[in-house]
Each structure stands twice: as structure tokens, then as C-alpha cells.
Amino acid sequence: MKPKTMALMIVAVGCGLAASYMTSKLLAERREQPPPEEKIKLLVTKTRVPKNTVLKEPEKFFEVRERAKTEEPKEKYFTEFAQLKDKRLKKELKPDVHATPDDLQDRTTTTLDVPPGYGGFGLRVNAASLAGGYVWPGDKVDIILTGRAPKVTARTVLKDVLVLAVGDKTTRESESGGGSLQANTVSVALVPEDAAKVRVAETLGELSLWLHGSDEDVKHSPKIITEDDILRPGQGGDASVAVKPVPKTEPTKLPLIDMTLPEVEQVANKKDPPKTEPEPEPVRPDWTLTIYPGFDPPIQQHYFKRSDGSILRDDPDSAAAKKEKDKKDR
């Protein structure tokens, strides 16, 4: 056998032995590794969820998490958001906990429990104050007071109030069921202090309910709306947007007369004031002599200087004095 052939055989045998050794070592390491730990998935709260919350959008309150099979809860749990949708919580859930079927109730068929520390309180309502009949048990509302003296005002008395019953309805019907609900009374959950506040508010004006659109937090404003806010100019639009004034176009002047049409009409309609002849000024006397004859009225004699230098006496009161004297003699 040639030396070259012998060398190739030795190399081939060495490579085979090395491959066999590496394969056996890899298999031994795999046998020593423990099997992968089994995992489970479940829905866990991301934040605190209050009691009586309706889970219209469970994604806002829950998230999917993985846990080891050894940490699997003993009670039943939920793995999909669809299992929680439109359910109502019977108790408050803290962060990082899972919900069980015992924690939920059907929002359409289950009677609401009065929260601890609260009591049921009745309000008189009509179709308008009941949000048009769209308030159902389980909804949250704001109670608004409308007063009329001395000015018309509207203010929020209570916020986030839970509705327990509407008329004789204590459960919510199917979303596609009855439509609006008409009633004369509404039962809400209030603490004693808020109940007394509502009773006082009833004597001050009309109460109405503002229905929350969803379970998310509503931003309330403490502002009291008055009639001045409604009658203020520009209330119908956005006050932050400045309204640009429309520029006034100057009327063009007519040729030849160099006047605008309004100016021509003003001149045509202008009336000249009536001419009045000046009254002649009275001739003032140069001298006046006043005579006081006892208890009789005084007599005045006026003297005028003529152009030729002579003096003219004007005695208009002499006739009146003589007439008065004759009257006394009679």
C-alpha cells in the first residue's frame, strides 16, 4: 500500500472517530437537560378595577400573561377577552390579579347590589330628564341642577352616580331588546350626605340626568353655566378663532361731478332752512327818569337825543298812570 493511501485512511478513520465522539457527547448533554417547563396563559388586571364596572372593552383593564403550569390557579380563570366582554364585576379587583367566574355577573339579567356604605335613593324624573329614556340599571350618570332665580343657571350636583333601578326595572335588557325605557322614578346609589344634598337641590330647581357614554373616566368641570354664557356674542363658534372683519368697499365717484351716489342723494334730499328776516333792534333811550309817586306804581320817562341836538321825551307810562289814578278815585 502506498504511503499516500495509508495517510488518507488514517485521516478518514480519525475524522470518523471525532464525529462519533461529538455525536455521543451531544446526545449525553441533551439527556442531562430537563424538559421545557409547561406554560399557561390567563387574563390578569393591569390596574384597579372598581366594583360594578361593566367590561365593555376588557382590553382596557386586562392583559394576557404567561405563568408556569405549577402556578396555575386552583379556581377557574379566563384566557380570552371575549369571555369578559359585557360582564359586570361583583367586587373590586386589585392590580395583577386574575378574574374568576364568581367575580362576574351578567349585566343584562342580574340585579345590582347596593355598594357597601351606600343606600338606594329615589328621584322623580320624566322623559327629558331621563336622557330620553336611554338610562338603564347599571349605567352611571351625573345629576345636574337647573335653577331659575335670580338667573338661569346649571351646575353638576353629583358625579358618577350608579343607577340601581329605573321604574320597576332592576335589570338591563338585551342591547337589541327594548330600546328606550320610560319611567317616573329612578333609584340610585348614594351615601347619606349626598342623598341630603339631592333633596335640597330638588327644592331649588329641576334635576336631570346626564348619561355617561362609556366606562372611561369623564372629565368634569366645576364651572356653573349661566344665561350670560349662552347669550354672549360668538358663543356658537370657537372663541379661540378670531373672526376677520370684512373690509368695507368705498363707493366709486361719478364722473364729471366728482361725487359718489350717496353724496348726490344726500345733496338732493337736503332742504335749505327757511330764511327769517332779522328783527329790528329797538331804539334804546339815552336817558330814563323814574318817578315814584307815593304808593302808586312808578312812572318812567324816556328821553331821546335828536340829530339836531334837541331832546325828545317819550312818556308811554303816563297814560297808564293816569288811568290807574282815575280808577282809584272812583
C-alpha positions in Angstrom: 0.0 0.0 0.0 1.3 3.3 -0.9 2.2 5.8 1.8 -0.2 8.4 0.4 -3.1 5.9 0.6 -2.2 5.0 4.1 -2.2 8.6 5.2 -5.7 9.2 3.8 -7.0 6.1 5.6 -5.6 7.3 8.9 -7.2 10.8 8.3 -10.6 9.3 7.5 -10.5 7.0 10.5 -9.6 10.0 12.7 -12.5 12.1 11.3 -14.9 9.2 11.9 -13.8 8.8 15.5 -14.1 12.6 16.1 -17.6 12.7 14.6 -18.7 9.7 16.7 -17.3 11.3 19.9 -19.0 14.7 19.3 -22.3 12.9 18.5 -22.2 10.9 21.7 -21.3 13.9 23.7 -24.2 16.0 22.3 -26.7 13.2 23.0 -25.4 12.9 26.5 -25.9 16.7 27.1 -29.5 16.5 25.8 -30.3 13.7 28.1 -29.0 15.7 31.1 -31.1 18.9 30.3 -34.6 19.0 32.0 -37.6 19.1 29.7 -39.0 22.7 28.9 -41.4 24.0 31.6 -45.1 24.0 30.5 -46.7 27.4 30.4 -50.3 28.6 30.7 -51.9 31.9 29.6 -54.5 33.8 31.6 -56.0 37.3 31.8 -54.7 39.5 34.6 -55.7 43.0 35.6 -53.4 45.9 34.6 -54.9 48.3 37.1 -57.5 48.6 39.8 -61.0 47.8 38.5 -63.9 49.2 40.7 -66.9 47.2 41.6 -69.9 47.2 39.3 -67.6 48.1 36.3 -69.1 46.9 33.0 -66.4 45.4 30.9 -67.4 46.8 27.5 -63.8 46.9 26.5 -61.9 44.3 28.6 -58.6 45.2 26.9 -58.5 48.5 28.9 -58.4 46.6 32.2 -56.9 43.2 31.4 -53.9 41.8 29.6 -52.7 38.3 28.7 -49.8 36.9 30.7 -47.9 33.6 30.9 -47.3 31.6 34.0 -45.8 28.3 34.8 -48.0 25.3 34.9 -47.1 24.8 38.5 -48.5 28.3 39.3 -51.9 27.6 37.7 -54.7 28.9 39.9 -57.0 26.3 41.5 -60.2 28.2 40.6 -61.3 28.8 37.0 -59.8 31.7 35.1 -60.3 33.4 31.7 -57.9 33.2 28.7 -59.8 35.3 26.1 -61.2 38.9 26.2 -64.4 37.7 24.6 -65.2 35.7 27.8 -65.2 39.0 29.8 -67.0 41.3 27.3 -70.2 43.0 28.7 -69.8 41.3 32.1 -70.1 43.3 35.3 -67.7 43.0 38.3 -69.3 41.9 41.5 -66.3 43.1 43.6 -63.3 45.3 43.2 -60.2 43.8 41.6 -56.7 44.9 42.5 -53.8 45.1 40.0 -52.0 41.9 38.9 -54.8 39.5 39.8 -57.0 37.2 37.6 -60.8 37.3 37.4 -62.9 34.2 38.2 -66.4 33.4 37.1 -67.5 34.1 40.7 -66.2 37.7 40.3 -68.5 38.5 37.4 -72.2 38.7 36.7 -74.3 39.2 33.6 -75.0 42.9 33.2 -78.4 42.2 31.4 -80.0 39.7 33.8 -78.5 40.2 37.2 -79.9 42.6 39.8 -77.4 45.1 41.1 -76.2 45.0 44.6 -76.1 48.3 46.6 -72.4 49.1 47.3 -71.2 49.0 50.9 -71.8 52.3 52.7 -74.4 53.4 50.1 -78.1 53.3 50.1 -80.9 53.3 47.5 -82.3 56.8 46.8 -85.3 57.6 44.6 -85.5 60.5 42.1 -88.6 61.8 40.2 -87.8 62.0 36.5 -89.5 62.5 33.2 -88.6 61.5 29.6 -86.4 64.6 29.1 -84.6 64.4 32.5 -84.1 60.6 31.9 -81.8 61.3 28.9 -84.7 60.5 26.6 -85.3 57.1 28.2 -81.8 55.7 27.5 -80.8 55.3 31.1 -80.9 51.7 32.3 -79.9 49.9 35.5 -76.1 49.7 35.8 -75.4 52.9 34.0 -73.6 55.8 35.5 -75.0 59.4 35.4 -74.3 62.9 36.6 -77.1 64.7 38.4 -77.5 68.3 37.0 -79.5 71.1 38.7 -81.1 73.8 36.7 -82.1 76.9 38.7 -84.2 79.9 37.6 -83.7 82.5 40.3 -82.4 85.1 40.2 -80.7 84.0 37.0 -81.0 80.8 35.0 -78.0 78.5 36.0 -77.0 74.9 35.5 -74.5 73.0 37.6 -73.4 69.4 38.3 -74.5 68.4 41.8 -73.2 64.8 41.9 -70.9 62.9 39.5 -70.6 59.2 38.6 -73.8 58.1 40.2 -74.7 54.4 39.8 -78.3 53.7 38.6 -79.8 50.7 40.5 -83.3 50.7 39.0 -85.4 52.6 36.5 -89.1 52.4 37.4 -89.8 48.7 38.1 -86.8 47.6 36.0 -83.9 46.3 38.1 -82.0 44.5 35.3 -80.8 45.6 32.0 -82.5 44.1 28.9 -80.6 42.9 25.9 -78.9 45.7 23.9 -81.0 44.8 20.9 -84.1 44.4 23.0 -86.4 47.1 24.4 -84.8 50.3 23.1 -85.6 53.3 25.4 -87.1 52.9 28.9 -89.7 55.3 30.2 -90.3 55.7 33.9 -91.3 58.3 36.5 -88.7 57.3 39.1 -85.0 56.3 39.2 -83.2 54.6 42.1 -79.5 55.5 42.5 -76.8 54.5 45.0 -75.9 57.4 47.3 -74.2 58.0 50.6 -76.4 59.7 53.2 -74.7 63.1 52.8 -75.2 63.1 49.0 -78.8 62.0 49.5 -79.5 65.0 51.7 -77.8 67.3 49.1 -80.1 66.0 46.3 -83.2 66.6 48.5 -82.1 70.3 48.9 -81.3 70.6 45.2 -84.9 69.4 44.4 -86.3 72.5 46.1 -84.0 74.8 44.2 -84.9 73.8 40.6 -85.2 70.9 38.2 -83.0 67.9 38.3 -81.9 66.0 35.2 -79.6 63.0 34.5 -76.6 63.1 32.1 -75.8 59.6 30.9 -72.1 58.6 30.6 -71.2 57.4 27.2 -68.8 54.7 28.4 -67.0 53.4 31.4 -63.9 55.6 30.9 -63.3 58.4 33.2 -65.2 61.6 32.4 -63.6 65.0 32.8 -65.9 67.1 34.9 -65.8 70.9 35.0 -66.7 72.8 38.2 -67.9 75.7 36.2 -71.5 77.0 36.7 -73.2 77.7 33.4 -75.4 80.9 33.4 -77.6 82.6 30.9 -74.8 85.1 30.2 -72.7 82.2 28.8 -75.4 81.4 26.3 -76.3 85.0 25.3 -72.6 86.0 25.0 -71.8 87.0 21.4 -69.9 84.4 19.5 -71.0 81.6 21.8 -72.0 79.4 18.9 -68.5 79.2 17.4 -64.9 78.6 18.6 -63.9 81.6 20.7 -60.2 80.9 20.0 -60.6 81.5 16.3 -60.6 85.3 15.6 -63.2 86.4 13.1 -61.7 88.6 10.4 -63.6 91.7 9.7 -64.9 92.2 6.2 -63.3 95.2 4.6 -65.7 97.9 3.5 -65.5 98.9 -0.1 -65.6 102.6 -0.8 -68.3 103.6 -3.3 -66.9 104.9 -6.6 -67.3 108.6 -7.5 -69.4 109.5 -10.5 -67.6 111.2 -13.4 -67.9 115.0 -14.1 -69.4 115.8 -10.7 -66.7 114.0 -8.6 -69.2 112.8 -6.1 -70.5 109.4 -5.0 -74.1 108.3 -5.4 -74.8 108.5 -1.7 -73.4 112.0 -1.6 -75.6 113.0 -4.6 -78.7 111.7 -2.9 -77.8 113.5 0.3 -77.4 116.8 -1.5 -80.7 116.2 -3.4 -82.6 115.5 -0.1 -81.0 118.3 1.7 -83.5 121.1 2.5 -82.5 124.7 2.9 -83.5 126.2 6.2 -86.3 128.8 5.9 -85.0 132.4 5.7 -86.1 134.6 8.6 -85.8 138.4 8.4 -83.8 139.8 11.3 -86.0 141.7 13.8 -85.1 145.4 14.0 -83.3 146.3 17.1 -85.3 148.5 19.5 -84.2 152.1 19.9 -82.8 152.5 23.3 -83.4 155.8 25.2 -80.4 158.0 26.0 -81.8 158.8 29.5 -84.6 157.3 31.6 -86.3 159.1 34.5 -88.2 157.0 37.1 -90.8 158.8 39.3 -92.2 157.1 42.4 -95.5 158.9 43.3 -96.2 157.6 46.8 -98.0 154.3 46.8 -98.8 154.5 43.1 -96.8 152.5 40.5 -93.6 154.1 39.4 -93.7 156.2 36.2 -90.8 156.0 33.7 -90.0 158.8 31.3 -87.6 158.2 28.4 -85.6 160.9 26.6 -84.0 160.6 23.2 -81.4 162.9 21.7 -82.2 164.0 18.2 -79.7 164.6 15.4 -80.2 168.4 15.6 -79.3 168.4 19.3 -82.8 168.8 20.7 -84.3 166.4 23.3 -87.4 164.3 22.7 -89.4 162.9 25.6 -91.3 159.6 25.3 -93.8 159.1 28.1 -95.6 155.8 27.4 -96.4 155.2 31.0 -98.2 158.5 31.6 -101.4 157.3 30.1 -101.3 154.1 32.2 -100.6 156.1 35.3 -103.4 158.5 34.7 -105.8 155.6 34.0 -104.7 153.9 37.3 -105.3 157.2 39.2 -108.8 157.6 37.8 -109.6 154.1 38.9 -108.5 154.7 42.5 -110.6 158.0 42.6 -113.7 156.1 41.7 
